Amino acid sequence: MFPHQETSPCRCGRAADAALPEVRCKRCKRLLFKGYVVEVEMKCPKCGAIQRFDYAYQCRERHPDPS
């Protein structure tokens, strides 16, 4: 079993979903990858935007603040 599947909690303390999270381009919304990263910088093949993603970004996207 991989470290962030089903029974393993997110580093933020909330339970992880069974499916891998989708990470999309912030500009054109194209699916860039599914999964978890520590830190990555990538260029969208569709619109050319260069973006950085990290684990904290993924936690914020999956568990937005209720305020």
N, C-alpha and C positions, 0 to 999 in steps of 0.2 A: 504494500500500500504506500502511496506517495504521502509526503508529510502534510499536505494541505487538502486531503480528501475527507469526505463525510465526517468522521469522528474527530478530526483534528481542528481545534479552534484557530481562528485568525489571531494574529499577533495583537490585534486590538481587543481581544477577549470575547468576541462574538463568534458563534458557531459558523463554520464554513459550509457552503452548499456542496451537494454532491457533484454538480456540474462545474467545469472550469469557467471562470469569468471571461467574458468577451472584452477586449480592449479595442476601442475604435478611435479613428482619427478625430481629433478635436475640431478640425475644420470641415471635412466632407463626410464624416461618419462612416467611412469604409472600415470594415473589419480588418484589423492589423494582425491580431493573434488572439489565441485563447490560452489562459494559464496565468502563472504567477512569475514575477521577476523581482530581483532585488533592486536593480537599476538598469535601465536601457535607454538609449537614444536611437531613434529610427526616423527614416524619411518615408512618408506615405508614397506608395507607388502611383496613386491616382492623382493627388493634387500637389505633391512635392513638399508639403509642410514637414519641417523637422521638429520632432517632439521628444520630450523626455518623460518617461514613466518610472515610478518607483513603487515600492511596496506600500508606502503610506498613501500614495495616490489611489492605488487599487482598493485599499480599505475604505477610503473616503467615498469612492464611487459605489461600492457595495453597501456601505452603511452610512448614508448621509445623516447629518445631525437633525434631530427632530424639530429644531427651532425654526 
